[in-house]
Amino acid sequence: MKNYAFFFLFLFAPFISSAQNEFLAIKNIAIIDAVNNKVAAGQTVVIKGNRIVAVGRAAKPPSQAVIIDGQGKYLMPGLWDMHTHSLRPGRAEYFCALFIANGVTGIRDMASDMSLEDINELRSAISASKLPGPRFGAVTGKILDGPPGRRDTLLFAYPSDSENARSIVRSYKTKGVNFIKVYNLLNREIYLAIVDEAKKQRIDFAGHVPFSSTATEASNLGQSSVEHLSDILISVADNETEIRKELEIIDPALSPAYSSIKRNQENFKASQFYNEEKARALFATFIRNQTWQCATLRNLQVVSYEKDVSQLLKDYRLKYMPSSIIENWKKQLPSRIIGDSTQRALLFQQSLRIVAAMQRAGVKMLAGTDVANPFLFPGFSLHDELELMVKAGLLPSEALQTATINPAKFLNKEKELGSVEKGKLADLVLLDANPLENISNTKKINAVIVNGKLFQRNNLDDLLKQVELNTSKH
């Protein structure tokens, strides 16, 4: 059992009220309805335990309820980061606290250095209020990649053949993972075996589109989500055939990280030959197959505009990260920056254009960050992602949907999460300003309620201070 005692002092204050008072109520609050782009003012929200039991102007909190005055404030559902790599030994507690301090009450973990046993232990600690942290809406095992015969790493596994791939999928199912994550260098035979076995085991598969496939095929096969606009720019380019021939020529020694760089190199070539007709056809395929897209724009922005790390090293949020992580980021980032600044800017702008086009077409979108890649911060970077979605052309309400109701729908938890409604779980964020007017207002957090537990502003500040204090020692 891990020791999470260093957070206990800060957990005790907010949780003691919940133990003594079964009810919590927020009066005179303006509720954000991102789906309809509306604000319902003068509302009362009553929470019993971890559930919302009443919402409306006429809602009456019981006399023993803890009352929060919501006058002049706004209430929205808790935010979700749908692409994280957050859970690594020795820093999971820091990451969890940073998510909560930023109003991120749920995550989808796309692969972790931690074992599934440790992840489940962490989940239990959060559920038992021993540690502040988000819900884990979905977790996977090691990422499945190629070519066969590579040495396993903490994050990756390399099926030796189709039968071995099927065996891995079956073992993941037994261990209770929620989905299989696929990656760039899977050969076609093994990718199709993973897909077939996942369907037999009734488990989703998601992730990158392998070089051996296409975005259209992945969607038709039933891939539940495509990450990072993987293969999208190539699929909608006039020079697609030429680029796919180049993707067939792969260095067997190419590492997982550098295979993503290879894709970005080809994405740049594709970004200059955008074909709207091909784009409409691909997006129609995604819509028909209910294929979701998680763009992780902030991750792309980091490697698109920085020639070196000098500006990134001025980011105040670095004080919340262990020095070992910062040093690793400084080493990793230069190798991930490809092409000249003009090329990188073009690729990033084209990615924004694609996101806007997908949203207009009706493709289902998810907000995700790819934490903890270089200079992506748990919790904080989700707000960066929402700002970039608005920069791309989404309305603030549409951007909010990608981090609230859309994750709930994707995870089949729409009846439990994603909006402020009676009967749903009490994962909520109280804001000092209206995010529908300015998406940056999601950062103006007054309080966070996660699973019915209240963290007021002073409690959130204490969490941040404790993270800063402890990470400075590592």
Disulfide bonds with the S-S distance in Angstrom:
none
